[in-house]
């Protein structure tokens, strides 16, 4: 069964600090990996999409890395802001059809002043 | 704003009732996806439509059904509602259904919060 596991489940950081979220997956075959940010009660918003040939991709203060060999990805948040408080979801696409998406349970990030 | 609209924003109903959720995809997007997110749970894929045709089914109950109309908007019908159906229901759209990753990026709507009492 294809799985996507994220860690930690939640974390609290001080404003201005950095943090890294982890995503391990067993999805095969692999097409692409996405990170979404979901504010409470809102729809997820895409941060990055990476194929197997991409090692890193940035979107402002968000930097995602991908190691397709070890099937691991990370999302690094630099100089966190209060608005970064949200759930971050790792989603892996296993094939050419996007309906074959495997969702992680998400990491809830709380940024405190 | 993702360009995907969903109505209504909130819906409160009783057990045993039937409701219809509506979704309008981004202009030009042919694929529509429906997801359920229960409290403190991850997103669960329900069903996908592409240009009016059902393309894939996920964890969708038999009491639930969906369709995509010629103008590409979609409706999710939930019947014989149970307490456990209370959740956020998201619709997402994408340009197509296969190909390069950027072609398939899904854009999510704001969701419909369904409360079954």
Interface residues (C-beta under 8 A of the other chain):
Chain A: X31 X32 X34 X36 X41 X42 X43 X44 X45 X46 X49 X50 X51 X89 X93 X96 X97 X98 X99 X100 X101 X103 X104 X105 X106
Chain B: X2 X4 X31 X33 X41 X42 X43 X44 X45 X48 X55 X56 X58 X88 X90 X92 X94 X97 X98 X99 X101 X102 X104 X105 X106 X107 X108 X109 X110 X111 X113
